Amino acid sequence: MLAPVTAPAVNAEAKASKVIIAPHHGKKYHYSRGCRGLNHARRTKKVTLKWAKQHGYKLCGWEKGYH
């Protein structure tokens, strides 16, 4: 009997390990590009969550209730 074919599991931690920062605009990180905390950011950059925390970035206040 053959084993059922399943799609590879997506590692939730790996998916959430990338965050968005506005390097010239503040010290907050965001999980979503659509976060209202990024409204005034001219440029954004995708970095790892580990890198953001090591460089003093904190979770955006608009996203605290969701993560």
KEFIGU-331531 format. One line per 4 residues: their letters; for each residue x, y, z of N, C-alpha, C, CB. Coordinates in Angstrom, 1 decimal. Each point is the difference from the previous one (the first is absolute). Last residue first. Glycine has a CB too. Example, Ala and Ser with C-alpha at 12.3 -4.5 7.8 and 13.67 -1.06 7.14 Angstrom:
REM residues 2
sa	12.8 -2.2 7.1 0.9 1.1 0.0 -0.8 1.1 0.8 1.2 -0.6 -2.2 | -0.9 -5.1 2.1 -0.9 1.2 0.0 0.9 1.2 0.0 -1.9 -1.2 1.2
//
This chain:
REM residues 67
hygk	0.0 39.7 16.7 1.2 -1.0 0.1 0.4 -0.2 1.4 0.7 0.7 -2.3 | -4.3 2.3 1.1 -0.2 -1.0 -1.0 1.1 -1.1 0.1 -1.1 1.7 -1.5 | 0.7 2.5 4.1 -1.1 -0.8 0.3 -0.2 -1.2 -0.9 -1.1 2.0 0.8 | 4.6 1.3 -1.4 0.2 -0.7 1.2 -1.2 -0.9 0.4 1.4 1.8 0.8
ewgc	-0.6 1.4 -4.6 0.0 -1.4 -0.2 0.0 -0.8 1.2 1.1 0.4 -2.2 | -0.8 4.4 2.0 -1.2 -0.3 -0.7 -0.2 -1.5 -0.2 0.1 2.2 -1.2 | 3.9 -0.3 3.2 -1.2 0.1 0.9 -1.3 -0.4 -0.7 1.2 1.7 1.3 | 3.8 -3.6 -2.8 -0.9 1.2 -0.2 -1.2 -0.1 0.9 0.7 0.2 -2.4
lkyg	4.0 -2.6 3.6 -1.3 -0.2 -0.7 -0.8 1.2 -0.1 0.0 -2.4 0.7 | 5.3 3.0 -0.3 -1.1 -0.6 0.9 -1.2 -0.1 -0.9 0.9 1.1 2.1 | 4.9 -0.6 -2.7 -1.4 0.2 -0.5 -1.0 -0.7 0.9 0.9 0.2 -2.3 | 4.2 -0.2 2.6 -0.8 0.9 0.8 -1.4 0.3 -0.5 2.1 1.0 0.7
hqka	1.4 -4.1 -2.4 0.3 1.4 -0.3 -0.9 1.0 0.7 0.9 -0.8 -2.2 | -1.4 -4.0 2.6 1.4 0.3 0.3 0.4 1.4 -0.2 0.5 -2.3 -0.6 | -4.8 0.8 -0.8 0.1 0.1 1.5 1.4 0.3 0.5 -1.9 -1.6 0.1 | 1.2 1.0 -4.8 -0.8 1.2 0.5 0.2 0.1 1.5 -1.6 -0.2 -1.9
wklt	3.3 -3.7 -0.1 0.8 1.2 -0.3 -0.6 1.3 0.5 0.8 -1.1 -2.1 | -3.3 -2.9 2.5 1.2 -0.1 0.9 0.9 1.3 -0.3 -0.1 -2.5 0.0 | -3.6 1.7 -2.8 -0.4 0.5 1.3 1.1 0.0 1.0 -2.2 -0.9 -0.4 | 3.3 1.6 -4.8 -0.5 -1.1 0.9 -0.4 0.6 1.3 1.5 -1.6 -1.1
vkkt	-2.1 4.5 -3.3 1.1 -0.5 0.8 -0.5 -1.2 0.8 1.2 2.3 0.1 | -2.6 1.6 -4.3 -0.4 -1.3 0.7 1.3 -0.5 0.6 -1.9 -0.5 -1.7 | 0.3 5.8 0.5 1.0 -1.1 -0.2 -0.5 -1.2 0.8 1.9 1.7 -0.3 | -3.7 3.5 -1.8 -0.1 -1.1 0.9 1.1 -1.0 -0.3 -2.5 0.4 0.4
rrah	1.2 5.3 -1.3 0.7 -1.3 -0.4 -0.2 -1.0 1.1 1.7 1.2 -1.4 | -3.9 2.9 1.8 0.3 0.1 -1.4 0.6 -1.3 -0.5 0.3 2.4 0.2 | -3.7 -1.5 4.1 1.3 -0.5 -0.4 0.2 0.2 -1.5 0.0 -1.6 1.9 | -4.0 2.6 0.8 0.9 1.1 -0.3 1.4 -0.5 -0.5 -1.3 1.4 1.6
nlgr	-2.2 -4.6 -0.3 -0.6 1.0 -0.9 0.9 1.1 -0.4 -2.1 -0.4 1.1 | 2.5 -3.6 2.0 0.9 0.2 -1.2 -0.5 1.1 -0.9 0.7 -2.4 0.2 | -3.2 0.7 3.6 1.2 0.6 0.5 1.0 0.3 -1.0 -0.4 -1.2 2.1 | -3.7 -1.1 -2.9 -0.1 1.4 -0.1 1.2 0.7 0.6 -2.5 -0.2 0.2
cgrs	2.5 -4.6 -2.8 -0.1 0.6 1.4 -0.1 1.5 -0.1 1.2 -2.0 1.0 | -0.4 -1.3 -4.6 -1.2 0.8 0.0 -0.3 0.6 1.4 -0.9 -1.3 -1.8 | 4.4 -1.9 0.8 0.3 1.2 -0.8 -1.1 1.0 0.1 1.4 -1.3 -1.5 | -0.5 -2.4 5.4 -0.7 0.3 -1.2 0.4 1.3 -0.7 -1.9 -1.3 1.0
yhyk	3.8 -0.3 3.1 -0.2 -1.3 -0.7 -0.7 0.2 -1.3 -0.1 -1.1 2.2 | 3.6 4.5 0.6 -1.4 -0.2 -0.4 -0.1 -1.4 -0.6 -0.4 2.5 -0.3 | 3.8 0.9 3.8 -0.1 -0.9 -1.1 -1.5 -0.4 -0.2 2.3 -0.9 0.5 | 0.7 5.5 1.5 -1.0 -1.0 0.2 0.0 -1.0 -1.2 -1.4 1.7 1.2
kghh	3.9 2.7 -0.2 0.6 -1.3 0.6 -1.1 -1.0 0.3 1.9 1.4 1.0 | -1.3 3.0 -4.9 -0.4 -0.4 1.4 0.7 -1.2 0.5 -2.1 1.1 -0.3 | 2.7 1.2 -4.1 -1.2 0.7 0.5 -0.4 -0.4 1.5 -0.8 0.0 -2.3 | 4.1 -1.6 -1.3 0.3 1.4 0.3 -1.1 0.7 0.7 1.4 0.0 -2.1
paii	-1.6 -4.8 1.0 1.3 0.3 0.5 0.3 1.4 0.3 0.7 -1.9 -1.2 | -5.0 -1.2 1.3 0.3 1.2 -0.8 1.3 0.5 0.6 -2.5 0.6 -0.4 | 0.5 -5.9 0.2 0.4 1.2 0.8 0.1 1.2 -1.0 1.3 -1.4 1.7 | -3.5 -4.0 -1.2 0.3 1.2 -0.8 0.4 1.1 0.9 -1.7 -0.8 -1.8
vksa	2.2 -4.9 2.1 -0.8 1.1 0.4 0.4 1.2 -0.9 -0.2 -0.9 2.4 | 0.7 -4.9 -1.8 0.3 1.2 -0.8 -1.0 1.1 0.4 0.9 -1.4 -1.9 | -1.2 -2.9 3.8 1.3 0.4 0.4 0.4 1.3 -0.8 0.6 -2.4 0.6 | -4.7 -0.5 -0.9 0.0 1.2 0.8 1.3 0.6 0.4 -2.1 -0.9 0.9
kaea	1.8 -3.1 -3.4 -0.9 1.0 -0.7 0.0 1.3 0.7 -1.4 -1.9 -0.9 | 3.5 -1.8 2.9 0.8 0.5 -1.1 -0.7 1.1 -0.8 1.1 -2.3 -0.2 | -3.4 0.1 3.7 1.1 0.8 0.5 0.9 0.6 -1.1 0.0 -1.4 2.1 | -3.4 -1.7 -3.1 -0.6 1.3 0.4 1.1 0.9 0.5 -2.2 -1.1 0.5
nvap	2.6 -2.9 -4.0 0.5 0.3 1.3 -0.5 1.4 0.4 2.0 -1.5 -0.2 | -4.2 -2.1 -3.2 0.7 1.3 0.0 0.3 0.3 1.4 -1.2 0.8 -2.0 | 0.6 -5.8 -0.5 -0.5 1.0 1.0 0.8 1.3 0.0 -0.7 -2.0 1.5 | -0.1 -1.4 -5.8 0.9 0.3 1.1 -0.5 1.1 1.0 1.9 -0.6 -1.5
atvp	-5.3 -2.7 -1.1 0.9 1.2 -0.4 0.9 0.2 1.2 -1.8 1.1 -1.4 | -0.1 -6.0 0.3 -0.4 1.2 0.7 1.0 1.1 -0.4 -1.0 -1.2 1.9 | -0.8 -4.2 -3.1 0.9 1.1 -0.4 -0.6 1.3 0.6 0.6 -1.1 -2.2 | -1.1 -4.2 4.0 -0.6 1.2 -0.6 1.0 1.1 -0.3 -2.2 -0.6 1.1
alm	3.7 -4.6 -1.1 -0.3 1.1 1.0 -0.6 1.1 -0.7 1.9 -0.7 1.4 | -2.2 -4.5 -3.1 0.7 1.2 -0.1 -0.4 1.0 1.1 0.3 -0.4 -2.5 | -0.4 -5.2 2.3 -0.8 1.2 0.0 0.9 1.2 0.0 -1.9 -1.2 1.2
//
